[in-house]
Amino acid sequence: MSRRSLMRGAVAGAGAIALPALLTACGGGPGGDGKTVTLGSNASDPMPKKAFADAFSAYAKQSEGGRKVKVNIVDHNTFQENINRYLQGKPDDVFMWFAGYRMQFFAEKGLLHDISDIWAKYEGFSDALKAQSTGADGKQYLTPYYYYPWAVFHRKSVFQKYGYTAPRTLDEYLALAKQMQKDKLIPIAFCDKDGWPAMGTFDYINMRSNGYEFHKNLMAGEESWTDNRVRDVFDTWRSILPYCQPGANGRTWQEAATSLQKKQTGMAVFGLPHPGQQFPEDERDDLDFFPFPEIGAEHGQDAVEAPIDGFLLAKKSKSLKNDKTMESAKDLLSWLATGEAEDVYLAGDPNNIAVSDRADTSKYTPLQKKAVELVSGARQISQFLDRDTRPDFSSTVMVPAIQDFINDPKDVDGLVHGIERQKKTIFTSES
């Protein structure tokens, strides 16, 4: 997919632990008032939590008839790991989730409400954003809200102090890492306790080495994980690991991002919100990034990871059987699709980028403007490993596989054979 078409509108996105009881529908069901919409939120960190609260409060103030949102917040990782059970159990009316394959998978399972009727009235979204919100049946299921790019983040002051320059190639990246070690810095902040952060590094090495199309086909189960191209990805990654923070599987993304903020580490492969949320407001101007370095000239730095987040309606919500609650839920989504709604959110969380061309970009920070340039200048856009593939494959196979690799990067042969064996079972099943 062309990233220019995807973001044209944005420039002017079964776990083992049961969800807490609070993440259940409790709004206007058959016995409710029809005006209260429950919303399952994975925005558990302080900054997005407050920004969403501001947005939902703004909605309630402007809505007709006293409509309001009751937000049920669950830890981000717990929400993500248990999304399948959540959607098949007693979900909220509306919930936060992701565009692309992760949305399409649940649409095919009949777990989402079709919102094509209100999507037809949305304004300010590009055709490519619509495509990312569309299921295999051609119907729309997601209301996109924002996107954010992944890159290599660092502090300007650290680079200025030591005279570092942003590397363009892998060789330059490794040379910079070696110099950081000499300067008594840990070169690369690294973490994977949450099970997903290291996926960004895998994706970038894969796309830089083998191109976006191979990434897409590998995630779709159409390429073999025993292919030499995949082995090369892990071999390349192994050459980077000596410069990464040790003990990554015991470190959360917040801890890794904080080490960057404290100038203990020199660089970090992250999405824009992750270091942004850990930097105090008076230090945020010191945060900068460069694109993940080129590995093969054929693919250069063409592809960019730029996940899109948004809102969906849960098919199994009992409350939505009430026509008035369904009307209220769709009214909420229609408001969230406006530039005004994005403006309210981004005023409290300037670590994301609006998807609507009706949003006010005049107040964007220099970092946000640079993020827009990065995405609009890419030739392809990926949604991230755990969004570009089946959720069961991501959670049950790739999370432990990458963590195993981080613990013992020597046995690449055994690793890829194990992934391929499990992939065949999952992608040929109907589960």
C-alpha positions in Angstrom: 0.0 0.0 0.0 1.3 3.4 -0.8 1.9 5.4 2.3 1.2 8.6 0.4 -2.4 7.5 -0.3 -2.8 6.1 3.2 -1.8 9.3 5.0 -3.0 11.8 2.5 -5.9 12.5 4.7 -3.7 12.6 7.8 -1.2 15.0 6.7 -3.6 18.3 6.0 -3.5 4.5 11.5 -6.6 -15.5 23.1 -4.7 -14.9 26.2 -4.6 -17.0 29.2 -5.6 -14.4 31.8 -9.3 -13.5 32.1 -10.1 -9.8 31.9 -11.1 -8.1 35.1 -14.8 -8.0 35.8 -14.8 -4.3 35.3 -14.3 -4.8 31.6 -17.9 -5.9 30.9 -20.8 -4.1 29.3 -22.8 -2.1 31.8 -24.5 0.5 29.8 -28.0 0.9 28.3 -29.0 -2.6 27.6 -32.6 -3.8 27.5 -33.1 -2.2 31.0 -30.8 0.7 30.5 -31.4 4.3 29.6 -30.0 4.1 26.0 -28.0 7.2 26.5 -25.0 5.6 28.3 -22.4 3.9 26.1 -19.8 1.7 27.7 -16.3 1.8 26.2 -13.5 -0.8 26.7 -10.2 1.2 26.9 -6.7 -0.1 26.7 -5.3 3.4 27.4 -4.0 2.7 30.9 -1.0 5.0 30.9 -1.5 8.4 32.4 -1.2 10.7 29.4 -3.5 8.9 26.9 -5.9 8.0 29.8 -6.4 11.7 30.6 -6.5 12.7 26.9 -9.3 10.2 26.2 -11.1 11.4 29.3 -11.0 15.0 27.9 -12.3 13.7 24.5 -15.2 11.8 26.0 -16.1 14.7 28.3 -16.1 17.0 25.3 -18.4 14.5 23.5 -20.9 14.5 26.4 -21.0 18.3 26.5 -21.8 18.6 22.9 -24.2 15.6 22.5 -27.9 16.0 22.4 -30.1 14.4 24.9 -27.6 13.8 27.7 -25.5 11.1 26.1 -22.4 10.0 27.9 -19.5 7.5 27.9 -18.7 5.1 30.7 -15.1 4.1 30.3 -13.8 0.8 31.6 -10.0 0.9 31.6 -7.8 -2.2 31.6 -4.0 -2.5 31.5 -2.9 -2.3 27.8 -1.2 -5.7 27.7 -4.0 -7.5 29.6 -6.5 -6.0 27.2 -4.5 -7.1 24.1 -3.7 -10.6 25.4 -7.4 -11.3 26.2 -9.2 -9.5 23.3 -10.5 -12.8 21.8 -12.1 -13.9 25.1 -13.4 -10.4 25.7 -15.2 -10.1 22.4 -16.7 -13.5 22.7 -17.8 -12.9 26.3 -19.5 -9.8 27.6 -17.8 -6.9 25.9 -18.5 -3.2 26.2 -20.5 -1.5 23.5 -17.5 0.3 22.0 -13.9 -0.7 22.3 -10.4 0.5 21.3 -8.5 -1.6 18.8 -6.4 -1.6 15.7 -6.8 -1.3 11.9 -5.9 -3.8 9.3 -5.6 -7.5 9.8 -6.3 -7.5 13.5 -9.7 -5.8 12.8 -10.4 -7.9 9.7 -9.9 -11.1 11.7 -12.6 -10.3 14.2 -14.9 -9.0 11.5 -14.7 -12.4 9.8 -15.5 -14.1 13.1 -18.7 -12.1 13.3 -17.6 -10.3 16.5 -18.0 -6.7 15.1 -20.9 -4.6 14.1 -20.9 -3.2 10.5 -20.7 0.6 10.6 -20.8 1.2 6.9 -23.9 3.4 7.3 -22.1 6.0 9.4 -18.8 5.6 7.6 -20.5 6.8 4.4 -21.0 10.1 6.2 -17.5 10.5 7.5 -15.5 13.4 6.1 -11.7 14.0 6.0 -10.5 10.4 5.6 -8.5 9.2 2.6 -9.6 6.1 0.6 -6.6 4.2 1.9 -7.7 4.9 5.5 -11.1 3.5 4.5 -9.4 0.4 3.2 -7.7 -0.1 6.5 -11.1 0.1 8.2 -12.7 -2.3 5.9 -13.2 -6.1 6.3 -12.8 -8.8 3.7 -16.6 -8.5 3.0 -16.2 -4.9 1.9 -17.9 -3.4 4.9 -16.5 -0.9 7.3 -15.9 -1.8 11.0 -13.4 0.7 12.4 -13.5 4.4 13.1 -9.8 5.4 12.8 -8.6 8.0 15.3 -4.8 8.4 15.1 -1.6 6.9 13.9 2.0 7.0 15.0 5.3 5.9 13.3 8.0 3.7 14.7 11.6 4.9 14.4 14.9 5.0 16.3 14.5 7.6 19.1 17.2 9.5 20.9 17.9 12.7 22.9 19.2 15.7 20.9 21.3 16.8 23.8 23.0 13.4 24.1 23.9 13.4 20.3 25.1 17.0 20.6 27.2 16.3 23.7 29.1 13.4 22.0 29.0 14.7 18.4 26.9 11.8 17.2 25.1 12.0 13.8 22.1 10.0 12.8 23.1 6.8 10.9 21.6 5.9 7.6 22.9 2.4 7.1 23.2 -0.6 9.4 27.0 -0.4 9.4 26.8 3.2 10.5 24.2 2.2 13.2 26.5 -0.5 14.6 29.5 1.9 14.4 27.5 4.5 16.4 26.5 1.8 18.9 30.2 0.9 19.4 31.1 4.5 20.0 28.3 4.8 22.6 29.8 1.9 24.4 33.1 3.6 24.5 31.3 6.7 25.9 29.9 4.6 28.7 26.4 4.6 27.4 24.2 1.5 26.8 23.7 2.0 23.1 20.1 0.7 22.6 17.3 0.6 25.2 15.6 -2.8 24.8 12.6 -4.5 26.3 10.1 -7.3 25.7 8.5 -8.1 29.0 5.2 -6.9 27.4 5.6 -9.4 24.5 5.3 -6.9 21.7 8.0 -4.1 21.8 10.8 -6.2 20.2 8.4 -7.0 17.3 9.1 -3.6 15.9 12.8 -4.4 15.6 12.1 -7.7 13.8 9.7 -5.9 11.4 12.2 -3.3 10.5 15.1 -5.7 9.9 12.8 -7.9 7.8 11.4 -5.0 5.7 14.9 -3.4 5.3 16.4 -6.8 4.3 13.5 -8.4 2.3 11.0 -5.6 1.5 7.5 -4.8 2.5 5.8 -7.4 0.2 7.8 -10.2 1.9 6.8 -8.9 5.3 3.1 -8.8 4.3 3.2 -12.3 2.9 5.1 -13.7 5.8 2.6 -12.3 8.2 -0.2 -13.7 6.1 1.2 -17.2 6.4 2.2 -17.3 2.7 5.9 -17.6 3.2 8.0 -20.1 5.1 9.7 -19.1 8.3 12.5 -21.5 7.4 13.3 -19.5 4.3 16.9 -18.2 4.3 15.5 -14.7 4.1 14.0 -15.1 7.6 17.2 -16.8 8.9 19.1 -13.7 7.7 16.8 -11.4 9.6 17.6 -13.2 12.9 21.3 -13.4 12.0 21.3 -9.6 11.5 19.4 -9.1 14.7 21.9 -11.2 16.5 24.6 -8.8 15.4 22.7 -5.9 17.1 21.9 -7.7 20.4 25.4 -7.1 22.0 24.6 -3.4 21.9 21.1 -3.7 23.5 20.2 -3.5 27.2 20.6 -7.0 28.7 17.6 -8.7 30.4 15.1 -7.3 27.9 12.5 -10.0 28.7 12.3 -8.6 32.2 11.9 -5.0 31.2 8.7 -3.1 30.4 8.5 -0.6 27.6 8.0 2.2 30.2 11.3 1.2 31.9 13.2 1.1 28.6 11.8 4.5 27.5 12.6 6.0 30.9 16.2 4.8 30.5 16.4 6.9 27.4 14.9 9.9 29.2 17.5 9.5 32.0 20.3 9.4 29.4 21.3 5.9 30.5 20.8 4.6 27.0 21.5 6.3 23.6 18.8 5.0 21.3 15.5 3.0 21.3 13.4 1.5 18.6 9.9 2.6 19.5 6.6 4.1 18.4 6.2 7.8 18.9 4.0 7.6 22.0 6.3 5.3 23.9 9.2 7.6 24.7 6.9 10.6 24.4 4.8 9.5 27.3 7.9 9.1 29.5 9.5 12.5 28.9 8.4 15.4 31.1 6.8 18.2 29.2 9.9 20.5 29.7 12.1 17.8 28.2 9.9 16.8 25.2 11.7 19.2 22.8 14.8 17.2 23.4 13.3 14.0 21.9 14.2 13.2 18.3 14.3 10.3 15.9 15.7 8.9 12.7 14.4 6.2 10.4 15.5 2.7 11.1 18.7 2.3 9.1 19.0 0.8 5.6 20.2 -2.8 5.4 19.9 -3.5 1.7 20.0 -0.8 -1.0 17.2 -2.5 -2.9 14.7 -1.7 -0.2 16.5 1.3 1.4 14.3 2.9 4.1 11.1 2.6 2.0 8.8 1.0 4.5 7.6 2.6 7.8 5.7 1.1 10.6 2.7 3.4 11.3 0.0 1.6 13.2 -3.6 3.1 13.2 -5.8 2.9 16.3 -9.5 3.5 16.4 -12.9 2.4 17.8 -15.2 -0.5 17.0 -18.6 -1.8 18.0 -18.7 -5.2 19.7 -21.3 -7.6 18.2 -21.9 -9.5 21.4 -22.6 -6.4 23.5 -26.0 -7.0 25.0 -26.5 -3.3 25.4 -26.4 -2.7 21.7 -29.5 -4.8 21.2 -31.3 -1.7 22.5 -31.9 0.4 19.5 -31.4 3.6 21.5 -28.0 2.5 22.8 -26.9 1.5 19.3 -27.9 5.0 18.1 -25.9 6.5 20.9 -22.9 4.3 20.2 -22.9 5.3 16.5 -23.4 8.9 17.5 -20.2 8.6 19.6 -18.3 7.0 16.7 -19.5 9.7 14.3 -18.2 12.4 16.7 -14.9 10.6 17.1 -14.5 10.7 13.3 -14.3 14.5 13.3 -11.3 16.7 13.3 -12.7 18.4 16.5 -12.6 15.1 18.4 -9.0 14.5 17.3 -8.0 18.0 18.3 -9.3 17.5 21.8 -7.4 14.3 22.2 -4.1 15.5 20.7 -4.1 18.6 22.9 -3.6 16.2 25.8 -1.4 13.7 24.1 0.9 15.2 21.4 2.5 11.8 20.7 0.2 10.7 18.0 -0.9 12.1 14.6 -4.5 12.8 13.5 -5.9 10.7 10.6 -8.5 13.3 9.6 -7.6 16.1 7.3 -10.1 18.2 9.2 -7.9 18.2 12.3 -6.0 21.3 13.2 -2.3 20.6 12.6 -1.1 24.2 13.2 -0.3 23.3 16.8 1.7 20.2 16.0 5.1 20.0 17.8 8.2 19.8 15.7 8.3 16.1 16.5 4.8 15.6 15.3 5.6 17.4 12.1 8.7 15.3 11.5 6.5 12.2 12.1 4.1 13.3 9.4 7.0 13.8 7.0 8.4 10.3 7.8 5.2 8.6 7.1 4.2 10.7 4.0 7.6 10.1 2.6 7.6 6.3 2.9 6.7 4.0 0.0 5.0 1.4 2.0 3.3 1.3 5.4 3.0 -1.6 7.8 0.7 -1.9 10.7 3.2 -3.8 13.0 3.8 -7.5 13.4 1.0 -8.3 15.8 -1.5 -6.3 13.7 -0.4 -7.6 10.3 -1.0 -11.2 11.2 -3.6 -13.4 13.0 -3.9 -12.5 16.7 -3.6 -16.2 17.7 -0.4 -16.6 15.7 1.0 -13.4 17.2 0.2 -14.2 20.8 0.8 -17.9 21.0 3.7 -18.3 18.6 5.6 -15.0 17.9 5.6 -13.6 21.4 7.3 -16.6 23.0 9.5 -17.2 19.9 11.0 -13.7 20.0 11.5 -13.9 23.7 13.2 -17.2 23.3 15.5 -15.7 20.6 16.4 -12.8 22.9 17.3 -15.3 25.7 19.3 -17.6 23.3 20.0 -16.1 19.9 22.3 -18.9 18.8 19.7 -21.6 17.7 18.1 -19.8 14.8 17.5 -23.1 13.0 15.5 -24.6 15.8 13.7 -21.3 16.2 12.4 -20.9 12.6 11.5 -24.6 12.4 9.4 -24.2 15.5 7.6 -21.1 14.2 6.9 -22.7 10.8 5.5 -25.9 12.4 3.1 -23.9 14.6 2.2 -21.5 11.7 1.1 -24.4 9.5 -1.2 -25.6 12.3 -2.7 -22.2 13.0 -3.2 -20.9 9.4 -4.8 -24.1 8.3 -7.3 -24.2 11.3 -10.7 -22.6 11.4 -10.2 -21.4 15.0 
